Each structure stands twice: as C-alpha cells, then as structure tokens.
C-alpha cells in the first residue's frame, strides 16, 4: 500500500487536491461532448499544461485525466481497445506534472461508467465491475498513489468500483459522491448511506464533489463529520452552479475569493482534503490552497 497518502492524512494537515479538468480543457479547445481522455493520447501537452498549473497553484494531489477511462465510457471512440494505454499515459502525464514540486501525490480518477445498473438501466453489476477492474488495474500498474472513485450517485456502482480497486491491489481508496438533488444523489443516496456502506469497508476517505451548491457542500461536510468524525472527508465543490450567459455558453460565476471563503467553511466543518470541481481554474485553486495552508 502507498503509505504516503495515509501518512499525510494522519499528520493532521489539510491536503489540497486539484481543480476542474473538463471545463478548463474546453477553454483551450476541447470540443463540447469530446472525452478529455482523447486528449490524453492526442493532445498530451494540453493535459500536462493544466496539471502543471494546478501544481504551481498549490495542489498536494493531482488526479489523472481518466474520469471517463473505462471501456464502457470509451466504447464509442477510437480507444475502446486501448484502455490500459490511455490510463497509463494519463498517469505518466500526472507524474510529469508533479515532478515540478516534491511530495505531490497522483490520484487515479475513476468516474461513473455512463450507464445505470439493472433494474434502472441495461448494465449488470458484473459488467460494471469488469470495466472498473480493467481501469483500476491499469492505474495501479502505472503507479498512482491512491484511487479516487468520484462523482458517484449509485451505491451499487460505487461498490463495484471499490471491489475493482481492491482486486487491483491495496492502494488507499477515496469514495466521493455527487449530491445533485440537495443532500441526495440523483439515485436518492444520502450521506448516512454512504457512511454506513463505506466506512466499514475501510476506505481512506469519503467525500462529495461536483453537482451541488457551495451551501449544500458545507452542509454535506458537516453531516459526514457528524456521522463519521474519525473518517477523513474529501470536499471538491463546483465553482457554483453552472449558468448560461447571453451567448449560450455555460459559465461558473463563483470567484476565486468566494471559493476560498467556502473552503474555509468546509475545513471548519471537518474537511481534510479540499479542492474544486467544474469551473475551478488554477486561479481558484491557488486561493483554495492559500486558505488550506494558512
């Protein structure tokens, strides 16, 4: 097991993750609807530039650009049979970015597979577990320090991802849910269920990311902390909720200073790992890091 992440958690310091991947890549040309994993292979310098910017902004953890790096998410593109190569290359890029400063960790990002499990959708638990197993094995082989099962909304899918992570090795695992229905996920999962399900399974941290307002994130962190005071909490909110501007472009209006203030509230509430999801630029991350490290 990579002890570095666990040792950093046990030190009592607040750790800083990174900011958004997709929304920042779209600013430099990633087409709407295109998978960022395509750019891992075809525009690697742009992935490296973004991850390096987060390192310079103060990140302690850089997530690999593998949110959609499973066979099920890549099935309609050119890389469906190159899952291992995509994930290996993404780890290589993250490692290259973290080499700019000592002590920075690489987290292997494992996002939703893009379909629902029966009876709500066409996928079986076995299919989902197999997809995650292929990804988790590739990320582990490539040398990540931890695995981050993120933006989850279904207990069954998150459990399948955790099973896959454990099959791949014994890396620390973070499980983070997206609460886009107030204090529930789109599948109705509540923080109590997340704690009751995953704390007994020995995850390194639980958390919330994306899909909710800053105010809701503060409430989620406090609820997690009340339910599991000894379990580290990962908090990575969007820079506010997405809005359409006058030209029809999706924008996030929360400023870096507002993200910093929200970060302080989350730390006060019990968060041990902080960062930003959609809309959070390196400038947002720099303010998050300034708050977390002072």
Secondary structure, DSSP 8 states (H G I E B T S, - for coil): --HHHHHHHHTT--EE----SHHHHHHTT--TT--HHHHHHH-HHHHHHHHHHHHHHT-SEEE-S-TT-SHHHHTTSTTTT-HHHHHHHHHHHHHHHHTTSTT-EEEEEE---SS-BTTSSSB-HHHHHHHHHHHHHHHHHHT-SEEEEEEE--HHHHHHHHHHHHHH---EEEEEE---SSSB-TT--BHHHHHHHHGGGT-SEEEEESSS-HHHHHHHHHHHHHH-TTSEEEEEE-SS--EE-TTS-EE----HHHHHHHHHHHHHHT-SEEEE-TT--HHHHHHHHHHHT-
